Amino acid sequence: MGILGLFFAVFIACAAAAEFPFPLQEAHNVELTQDYDYIIVGGGATGCALAATLSENFRVLLLERGGSPYNNPLLMRVENFFLGFLDDGAQNFVTTEGVANARGRVLGGGSSINAGFWDRAPASEIAQLGLDPVKANTSYTWAENAIVSLPVLGPFQSAFHKGLVEVGVTPDLGATYEHFVGTKTGGSLYDSNGQRRPSSNLIAAYANATNLQVVLHATVTKVQFDDGLSKPTAIGVEFVDELGQIHAAFLKADERSEVILSASAIGTPHLLMMSGVGPAEHLKQKGIPVILDLPVGKNIADNPATRLYVPSMSPVEPALVQVAGITPFGSYIEALSGVQNLQGSVIFQKVVGPKSTGEVLIDSMDIRQNPSVTFNYYKDPEDLQICVGGLNVIEELLLSKSMTPFVNGMQAMPSGNILGLPIRKFYPKEMIDMALGAYCKANVGTMWHYHGSCRVGQVVDAQFKVLGTEQLRIVDGSVFDFCPGTNPQATFIMTGRYMGVEITSRRLTS
């Protein structure tokens, strides 16, 4: 089938999503008729939850640099997952290490292009972030009631779940949103018909339409400050539309009003630096006047992943991530199957944490272009050892009875052995681990779980307010110094709701 035939089949076979039942404006036609209590930069996973919550009581402007995912089956249908990365909703880039990556550039952000897995962070990680566990649970539930459900597993995903338990990733946790060591079937943003429910659905479910203005194709180029006060004070933003026209939006003249950055662990530090907040020497090199010297963009991290394609002897159902093996040593093992007519599966492991970190730096002075991003994958040897442990589990999984119908004897293993000749049991563990370590390094990939570029205590305080400024806050994955859960989107969305409730409560009682 040619490329035109492929796209014709995709669009005919897949019903488009219903129109989004909430007014969305295009930046080139927008009318900013009043000032705002809150201007939120970034309509991604966190920003949509935050905007929906704050709009219950305040006038909110949500600016999203991309378009809408609705009525786009490349983004909204489970079977088109890989094709979604060819859409404008994904902004692709390559790290300085040469690893291909992608950023969300669409309403819903990563939740509109990712595999949709839903896993709450463990209680210890909630405490590490300084959040109240009871309030966090309430915020998770708020989102789950609107956009999450537990999937019914097909033949492959069932075998994958059983196989992980068989090889010792125990206990069998059944189906749950909670995070514990063992094997679980987690939640999904996809419904039973394979339709995606991105975080932007939270706006339709909960937002006050009279208080919330959502503007698409609005790329914020600068946070505007009044630097004549004792501290640099955010007063608004500048943004550019698709036609290149520049617009400005302003906060109300109220010291409680805020610009809130929810532009992701890559977009938020990029915008801050372009606005004059960041490492002073780097900003001076780029000719940007320094408003505040902060380690913005430092210590960004991405959980390194290693994938293995496994052709199947039996039919496999189209499914993205539905099952997770959570090992006690810090490797998370997941799989997707049958996507884009794939007659097989992709099994992968990713490293918890990680301990290795890098940085975001300005490259082009056009903020619409990607910044320079370095993750330093496996720089810390502990990350590499976790990868080796995860690949050992995957090799044992491929040899399990549960997986027999979905593998074949010619399957190549990461250690260099062939599945039909399972001679790994005769090799010294040191030799196998050495081979697996080389495989980890040679096949490093991303799971798009960027975080940590504006960390608490370094760039923001415990309430995520930018240190040394007034009326400027960050609420997104950049404030995290770890990747929460097996997949962070649940906790990023929860944090948007949580902080929206906290901001509302403090303002209404002040």
Disulfide bonds with the S-S distance in Angstrom:
Cys387-Cys440 1.99
